[in-house]
Amino acid sequence: MPRFQVKGNVMEAKLQETLSAADADVILRQLPERIRVALIARAAEIDYPVEAVVEMAIASFLDSEALGFADCKPGRGQ
């Protein structure tokens, strides 16, 4: 979600590279309960912040080559 900053007479949008926890919460509250519960459960299962899981779900839907859940393997590299 763009953040706006006024510079002189011009308002510039500052884009975030990642989804914030607050923005993820807004998205989660709008989803059907079964989807919200599944995303929260998946975040707990792979020990990732829920905002990262929401972002991965959206990214993998939009881009088949984006980082997805199959790339998140708990315990890998330990």
N, C-alpha and C positions, 0 to 999 in steps of 0.2 A: 504494500500500500504506500503510495507516495506521501512523503512528508513535505510540507511547504515552508519555505523560508523567504522572507522579503529582503531583497537587496536593492536599495534605492527605490525606484518605482516599479521594479519587476519582481514578480513572485516566481521563484524557481522551485521545481519539484525535486526533492532528494529521494532517490529510489533506494530501497533497502535491498541488499543481496539475499537476505534470508527472511523468513517469516518470523515475526516476533511472537512471544508467548501470548500476549494480549490479542493479537490478530488471529492466532490459531484458536483461541477461546471463542472469539466471535464467530468464526467459521463453524467450529464444533457445535455451538448452540443452535445453529440453523439446520444442521443435518438431522436426518431421521435417527431415532435412538439406537437402532441396531448398527448403523454405520458409525455413529459416535462411539459406542461401546467397543466396537471392533478396532477402531483406530487407537483408542486409549489402551486397550488390551495388548495390541501389537507393540505399542511404544514400551509398555512395561516388559513384555516378553523379550524384546531385543535391547532393553535398557537404553533407549534413546529418548530425548525430549519429545513430547507429543507434537510440538510445532514442527520438528524435523520429519516426523512420520506423516503429518498432514501435507507438508511440502513435497515429500517423496511420492505420496499417493497422487497428488495433482500433477507433478512433473512426469511420472511414469504413464499417466493417462494421456498427457499431451505429447510426449516424446518417447517412443519405444526404446530409444537409446539412453534415456536418462537413468541416473542412479535409482534403483528400485529396491524393493524388499529382498529380492533374491541376492542382492549384493551385500546385505547386512547379515553377517553370520557371527552371532555372539561367540566369543571364545577364540576366534581366529586371531592368530598372531600372538597368542599367549605362550 
